[in-house]
Amino acid sequence: MRLLFQTLGVTLILFFLASCDKFNTGDEKFEQNILFQSEHINYAWGYAHSGWIIDSTGNVHVYRLPESWNNCDSLGFISDTAMNYNIAATDSICLHIDKKDLLDKVSLIKRAVKGSYSDPEQEMYDAGIVSYYGYIYNKETKKYQRILLRQWGDIKIVNESGSAEQLYDWLKSVEQKIKK
């Protein structure tokens, strides 16, 4: 009888594992290379352009006054080729984020895209714009869609999704680690 219960138990465990859509091996792959970005641009009192990008391996790439840079189009899209060029134009990797932390945050990007935005509000003068983004990649078009999470400085815009707020708070904590 004991052998029957052991066999039944092992069979149920194997059945459960086989029926899982995705068994967590710790080797999950992201569907895209670029996940998040923070950027500061200012034209007052000279040109300033700096920021950082988080890739799918957890590397945080920083840049300051890149010689050449590709921007998103007016609809917020950028090709993977242009994005790869931007990554190559960064100065260095200054931080590494644990893959588990990234996995927890990436699922929030798709929820943040559904958020409504506050009306643009004049906040400061000559401070420039600081923006925080998440990216969603479309394999068919080979383009990234930039999702604004929060913008402040001369003009303030807030993505009012709770997921966007969580991501913004997390990105601010990453930024604090970068500054150390």
N, C-alpha and C positions, 0 to 999 in steps of 0.2 A: 504494500500500500504506500509506503514511504517513497519508494522508487517511482511510483505513478505520480505522486505529487511533485517530486523533483523534476520529472520529465515534463509534466504539465507546466510548471513554473518556468523552466528554461524555454519551452516552446512559446509561452506567452511573451517572455522578454524578447526573444528573437522576432516574433511577429510584430511587437511594438516598434522595435528598432527598424525593421524593414518597412513599416508603414509610414515612418516619419518622412516628411518632404525634404527636410534638411537636417542632417545629424551634425551637431556642433563638434567639429574636430579641432577648432582653433585655427583652421586654414581657410576661413571664408574669404572669398574674393569680392572686391567691390566691382561694380559694373562701370566705374569711371575712375579716372586718375586724379582729378582735382575735385576737392570737396568743399572747401571754405576759403574765404578771402576777406581781408580787411585792407582798406585803402584810404590814404589821405592825399587829397589834391588841393593845392592852393595856388592862386595866381596873384594874390596881393603881395606887394613888396618882393617880387621875384617869383619864380616858379618853384614849387615844391611838389614832389610826387614820391610817396613811400608807402610801404605796406608789407603784408605777408600773406602767403598762400599755404594751405594745408593740403598735402596730397594723400592718396589712399594708403601709403605706407606709414603715415603718421609723421612724416617730415614736415617741418615748418620752414618754408623758404622765405627769406626776407629780401627786400629790395629798397633801394634808395636812389632816386634819380636815374632810372634805367635809361640807356641811350635811345632805345627804341622800345615801344610798347604797343601791343594790340588791345584795342578797346572793344567792348561789346557793341553790336549794332543798336539802332534806335529801339528795337524790340527786346533787347537784353540777351541776345544770342552771340556766341563766339564759337568758331570752329575749333575742333580738337588740335588742328595744326597750329592755329594762332595761339591757343592756350599753351601748347608745348613750347612754342617760341618764347612766351612770357616766362615760363618756368626756367628755361635756359638763360634768360636775361636777369634772373635773380642773383643776388650777391653771394648768399651763403645759406646753409641750413643751421638754424640756431637752437632748435628744440625738436624733440621727438615725442609724439603723443602715442600712448598705448592703443593698440588696435581695438581692444575691447571698448575703450572710451569712444573711439570713433564709431564703432558699430552702433553703440547706444545713441549717438547723435545723428547719424545719417538718416535714420528712419524719421526724424523730426523734420527734415528738409521737405519731404513730400507733403507733410501736413502744413508747413509754413506757406507753401505756394498757394494755398486756399485762403490765406488771410487777406483781409481788406486793409487798405492803407489809410493812415490819417492824411488830412489835407496838409500840403507843404506849409510850414510855418517859419517865418523869418525869426532866427534865433540869435545870431551873432553877426558881426561885420568883420570882414577880412580874416576870418579864421579858416576859411576853406571848408571842405566837406570831408567828413570821416564816414565811411560806409562799411557795413558788415554784410557779407553775402554768403549764401549757400548755393551750390550748383547741382543741377539735375542734368544728366547726360542722356541724349537720345542716340542710340546706336545706329538707327536708320539714317538720320541726317548727319551724324558725326558732329553734332554741335552740343555745346553746353548752354543751358538756360540759367541765367543769373537770377537768383531770388533775393530781393532786398529784405534783410532782416531788420535793419535800423540804420538811419542816417542822421547825423547831427553836425553842428557847426553853423555855417551861414544859413542853411535851410535844414529844418528838422522834418523827417518823415519816419513814421513808425509802422511797421507791419504789426497789426493788432492781433495776430494769431498767438495763442498761448505757446505754441511750439516755437514760433519765431522769438518770443521773449526768452524762452529757455535757452535757445541757441545763442542769442545775443549775450545773455549772462555768462554762458560757458565760454564764448569767444573772448569776452572781457577778461575772464580768469586766465585764459591762454595768453592774452596780451600782457597781463601782469607778470607771467613767467618769462616772457620774452624780454621785458624791460629789466629784469634782475641781472 
